[in-house]
């Protein structure tokens, strides 16, 4: 499967947790991006396979954790302490050329269809 496939989105109360999964085998780096309603796309977390290096946007640092399974075919985004401002369409994107966990979407050639995350008070 060339295109990443996301799953795990849903609705959660503020302060809750949610884990997203992305089936994306065979890439150098895999990242999560999100787009809130009426706003631009934001890179929030990236995991690179070579050395497990990660990057996080300031908006999610300390709350979200990105990881990969041992088979290296699935990337997870563990989201804790969710807040209404985290409400967005979340996209998994993959790169075969990036060697550092860049949050710039221009490095990512393969994009999933997105999964909606809604956080309510």
N, C-alpha and C positions, 0 to 999 in steps of 0.2 A: 504494500500500500504506500503510494508516494505521498499522498496528502495526509497530514495529521488529522486525527479525529478526537475531539474533546468530548468529555462526559462529566457528569457530577454536579452540574449547575442546579439551582433551585432557589427556593425562598427560605430565608432564615431570619430570626429575630436579632436585633442589635445585640452584640456581645457574643453571639453564637459562632460556631465553626462550621466549615465546609471544606471538603477536599475535592479538587478537580483532578481528572486524569486525562492524559493525552497519549494516545497510541501514535508513536513517531519513531520507528526503528531506522537505524542507519544514517543518522545525522551527526554532525560535529557538535552542534549546540541546539538546544531547544528552549524556547522562551514562551512566556505568557504575556499577552498584551490585553488591554481592556479599553473599551470605549463607552463612557457613560452617556446617557441621553443628552443630546445637544452639545457634546464636547468632543474634542479630538482624541485620537488613539494614544495611549500611554503604555510604554513598555514597563512592566512591573517586576519581572523576575526572569532570569535566564540561568540555565544549567548547561555546562559544557562537559562532554563525555570524557575527553582526554584526561583531565585531571580533577574533575568534579568541582571546578571553580564555578562560583555563582555570583550573580549581581542582583541587587534589589533597588527598586526605586525608593526614594525617601518616604513616599507616601505609604509604603507597605512594610518597610524594614522593621523588624522586631515583631511583626504580626504574622507575616506569611513566610512559608518555607518551601523551597523548591527542591525536589529530589528525583532520583531515577531508580527504577528497580534493578535487581542484579542482572536480569536478562538484557538490560539496556534497550528495551523496546517500549517502555512507558515512563513518562514524566509526570510527577504529581505536583500539585500546588496545594499545600495545607494552609488554609486560611483561618486564622484565629482572631478573636476580638473584632469581628466584622461590624462595620458601621454603615449607616445609610449611604454615605458618600462612596462606599465600595460598590454600590449598585451599578452594574454595567454588563455589557456583553463581553465575555472573556474569550479570547482567541489563543489557541496554541499555534505557534509558528516555528518552523525548523529551518536550519541552515546547514549546508554541506561545506561552506567556505569559512565561516567564522571560526576563529581559534581562541577567542576570548569572549566572555559573556557580555557582549554589547547589548545595550537596551535600545539601540537604534533599529527601527523596523526595516531599514534599508538592507540590512544584512540577511534578512530572512526571505527565502524564496518560496517556501511551502507553507500554506496557511490552512487551518481548519475552518469549519463552518461556524464555529462559535457556540458557546453555551451561556445562557442567561443566569446571572446571579442577582437576586433581589434581596435587599436587607431592609427590614422595616423596624420601626420603633415600637 
